[in-house]
Amino acid sequence: MATTSLYVELIIIGLETMMWITSFSVYFTDIQYIFVIEKIIETLPASVFLLGVMYILGLIFDRIADLIFQKTENQIRVKSGLKAQSSILVWTESKQEEYFKFARSKIRILRSSAINIPLFVISIIINIVKYYPSKYLFLIFVVVTGCILSYFSWICYKQAITNFYNKARILEKDINKRDGKGRVNSNDAK
Protein backbone atom coordinates (compact mmCIF):
# COMPACT_ATOMS: atom_id res chain seq x y z
CA MET A 1 0.00 0.00 0.00
CA ALA A 2 2.73 2.49 0.94
CA THR A 3 4.67 1.71 -2.24
CA THR A 4 1.56 2.30 -4.36
CA SER A 5 1.02 5.63 -2.60
CA LEU A 6 4.58 6.64 -3.42
CA TYR A 7 4.07 5.78 -7.11
CA VAL A 8 0.85 7.80 -7.22
CA GLU A 9 2.52 10.71 -5.45
CA LEU A 10 5.40 10.76 -7.93
CA ILE A 11 3.00 10.48 -10.87
CA ILE A 12 1.07 13.50 -9.52
CA ILE A 13 4.31 15.47 -9.25
CA GLY A 14 5.29 14.29 -12.74
CA LEU A 15 1.89 15.30 -14.12
CA GLU A 16 2.28 18.80 -12.71
CA THR A 17 5.77 19.02 -14.20
CA MET A 18 4.60 17.66 -17.56
CA MET A 19 1.82 20.28 -17.69
CA TRP A 20 4.17 23.27 -17.56
CA ILE A 21 6.74 21.59 -19.82
CA THR A 22 4.01 20.94 -22.39
CA SER A 23 2.65 24.47 -22.04
CA PHE A 24 6.11 26.00 -22.54
CA SER A 25 6.62 23.65 -25.52
CA VAL A 26 3.41 24.94 -27.10
CA TYR A 27 4.60 28.50 -26.60
CA PHE A 28 8.05 27.90 -28.10
CA THR A 29 6.78 25.81 -31.02
CA ASP A 30 3.21 26.29 -32.18
CA ILE A 31 -0.28 25.58 -30.87
CA GLN A 32 -1.00 23.23 -33.79
CA TYR A 33 1.11 20.59 -32.01
CA ILE A 34 -1.39 20.42 -29.15
CA PHE A 35 -3.55 18.18 -31.37
CA VAL A 36 -0.65 15.76 -31.78
CA ILE A 37 -0.32 15.58 -27.99
CA GLU A 38 -4.08 15.02 -27.69
CA LYS A 39 -3.95 12.12 -30.17
CA ILE A 40 -1.04 10.52 -28.29
CA ILE A 41 -2.86 10.75 -24.97
CA GLU A 42 -6.01 9.15 -26.42
CA THR A 43 -4.29 5.85 -27.19
CA LEU A 44 -3.85 3.30 -24.39
CA PRO A 45 -0.22 2.30 -25.05
CA ALA A 46 0.77 5.95 -25.18
CA SER A 47 -1.04 6.50 -21.88
CA VAL A 48 1.00 3.75 -20.28
CA PHE A 49 4.12 5.34 -21.77
CA LEU A 50 3.04 8.75 -20.42
CA LEU A 51 2.55 7.26 -16.94
CA GLY A 52 6.15 6.09 -17.09
CA VAL A 53 7.31 9.50 -18.28
CA MET A 54 5.31 11.23 -15.54
CA TYR A 55 6.78 8.86 -12.93
CA ILE A 56 10.33 9.64 -14.09
CA LEU A 57 9.60 13.38 -14.20
CA GLY A 58 8.11 13.04 -10.71
CA LEU A 59 11.25 11.36 -9.39
CA ILE A 60 13.50 13.99 -10.91
CA PHE A 61 11.38 16.97 -9.94
CA ASP A 62 10.85 15.67 -6.40
CA ARG A 63 14.63 15.64 -5.95
CA ILE A 64 14.94 19.12 -7.48
CA ALA A 65 12.26 20.47 -5.13
CA ASP A 66 13.98 18.73 -2.22
CA LEU A 67 17.25 20.48 -3.06
CA ILE A 68 15.55 23.85 -3.51
CA PHE A 69 13.67 23.64 -0.20
CA GLN A 70 16.32 21.83 1.87
CA LYS A 71 17.47 25.03 3.60
CA THR A 72 13.89 25.99 4.46
CA GLU A 73 13.16 22.52 5.84
CA ASN A 74 16.39 22.49 7.88
CA GLN A 75 15.55 25.89 9.38
CA ILE A 76 12.07 24.70 10.35
CA ARG A 77 13.50 21.48 11.79
CA VAL A 78 16.04 23.39 13.91
CA LYS A 79 13.36 25.83 15.06
CA SER A 80 11.18 22.90 16.20
CA GLY A 81 13.90 21.75 18.61
CA LEU A 82 13.93 18.15 17.35
CA LYS A 83 17.04 16.45 18.72
CA ALA A 84 16.91 13.08 16.93
CA GLN A 85 19.29 12.66 13.99
CA SER A 86 16.40 11.38 11.89
CA SER A 87 12.75 12.14 12.49
CA ILE A 88 11.80 8.67 11.27
CA LEU A 89 13.32 7.28 14.47
CA VAL A 90 10.84 9.30 16.52
CA TRP A 91 7.87 8.31 14.36
CA THR A 92 8.88 4.64 14.42
CA GLU A 93 9.47 4.57 18.18
CA SER A 94 6.07 6.15 18.81
CA LYS A 95 4.43 3.71 16.37
CA GLN A 96 3.22 6.51 14.13
CA GLU A 97 4.72 5.27 10.84
CA GLU A 98 1.45 5.62 8.92
CA TYR A 99 1.11 9.26 9.90
CA PHE A 100 4.78 9.76 9.01
CA LYS A 101 4.20 8.34 5.51
CA PHE A 102 1.05 10.42 5.01
CA ALA A 103 2.70 13.62 6.23
CA ARG A 104 5.83 13.14 4.11
CA SER A 105 3.69 12.41 1.04
CA LYS A 106 1.69 15.59 1.60
CA ILE A 107 4.92 17.55 2.12
CA ARG A 108 6.47 16.20 -1.10
CA ILE A 109 3.40 17.07 -3.18
CA LEU A 110 3.04 20.56 -1.67
CA ARG A 111 6.78 21.22 -2.00
CA SER A 112 6.72 20.34 -5.69
CA SER A 113 3.47 22.22 -6.24
CA ALA A 114 5.04 25.35 -4.77
CA ILE A 115 7.36 25.30 -7.80
CA ASN A 116 5.18 23.60 -10.43
CA ILE A 117 2.10 25.78 -10.04
CA PRO A 118 3.92 29.10 -10.63
CA LEU A 119 5.75 27.61 -13.62
CA PHE A 120 2.48 26.32 -15.06
CA VAL A 121 0.75 29.66 -14.49
CA ILE A 122 3.61 31.55 -16.18
CA SER A 123 3.48 29.18 -19.15
CA ILE A 124 -0.30 29.61 -19.45
CA ILE A 125 0.03 33.41 -19.22
CA ILE A 126 2.59 33.59 -22.02
CA ASN A 127 0.40 31.32 -24.17
CA ILE A 128 -2.64 33.53 -23.57
CA VAL A 129 -0.62 36.62 -24.50
CA LYS A 130 0.68 34.90 -27.64
CA TYR A 131 -2.50 33.20 -28.87
CA TYR A 132 -5.36 35.20 -27.29
CA PRO A 133 -4.04 38.75 -26.83
CA SER A 134 -7.54 40.29 -26.61
CA LYS A 135 -8.75 38.03 -23.77
CA TYR A 136 -7.94 40.40 -20.89
CA LEU A 137 -10.52 39.03 -18.47
CA PHE A 138 -9.28 35.49 -18.99
CA LEU A 139 -5.69 36.66 -18.52
CA ILE A 140 -6.62 38.45 -15.28
CA PHE A 141 -8.47 35.35 -14.08
CA VAL A 142 -5.44 33.15 -14.75
CA VAL A 143 -3.06 35.61 -13.05
CA VAL A 144 -5.25 35.99 -9.95
CA THR A 145 -6.04 32.28 -9.67
CA GLY A 146 -2.40 31.39 -10.30
CA CYS A 147 -1.18 33.80 -7.64
CA ILE A 148 -3.68 32.45 -5.11
CA LEU A 149 -2.80 28.81 -5.83
CA SER A 150 0.94 29.56 -5.81
CA TYR A 151 0.67 31.44 -2.52
CA PHE A 152 -1.35 28.73 -0.82
CA SER A 153 0.83 25.89 -2.08
CA TRP A 154 3.83 27.67 -0.49
CA ILE A 155 2.00 28.48 2.75
CA CYS A 156 0.54 24.97 3.00
CA TYR A 157 3.98 23.45 2.41
CA LYS A 158 5.50 25.57 5.20
CA GLN A 159 2.63 24.75 7.54
CA ALA A 160 2.83 21.02 6.75
CA ILE A 161 6.60 20.86 7.37
CA THR A 162 6.30 22.96 10.54
CA ASN A 163 3.53 20.72 11.88
CA PHE A 164 5.52 17.63 10.94
CA TYR A 165 8.59 18.64 12.93
CA ASN A 166 6.63 20.11 15.83
CA LYS A 167 4.69 16.86 16.20
CA ALA A 168 7.93 14.87 15.93
CA ARG A 169 9.40 16.99 18.73
CA ILE A 170 6.33 16.40 20.93
CA LEU A 171 6.62 12.65 20.32
CA GLU A 172 10.35 12.84 21.04
CA LYS A 173 9.68 14.53 24.40
CA ASP A 174 7.11 11.86 25.25
CA ILE A 175 9.55 9.08 24.37
CA ASN A 176 12.27 10.74 26.45
CA LYS A 177 9.94 10.93 29.46
CA ARG A 178 9.13 7.25 29.15
CA ASP A 179 12.68 5.96 28.77
CA GLY A 180 14.37 8.59 30.93
CA LYS A 181 17.37 8.84 28.61
CA GLY A 182 16.70 12.32 27.31
CA ARG A 183 17.26 11.32 23.68
CA VAL A 184 16.11 8.99 20.94
CA ASN A 185 18.74 6.87 19.27
CA SER A 186 18.72 4.17 16.60
CA ASN A 187 18.82 1.36 19.18
CA ASP A 188 15.66 2.69 20.81
CA ALA A 189 13.77 2.66 17.52
CA LYS A 190 14.35 -1.03 16.82
Buried (B, 14 or more C-beta within 10 A) or exposed (E): EEEEEBEBBBBBBBBBBBBBBBBBBBBEEEEEEBEEBEEEEEEEEBEEEBBEBBBBBBBBBBEBBBEEBEEBBEEBBEEBEBBBEEBBBBBBBBEBEEBBBEBBBBBBBBBBBBBBBBBBBBBBBBBBEEEEEEEEEEBEEBBEEBEEBBEBBBEBBBEBBBBBBBBBBBBBBEBBEEEEEEEBEEEBBE
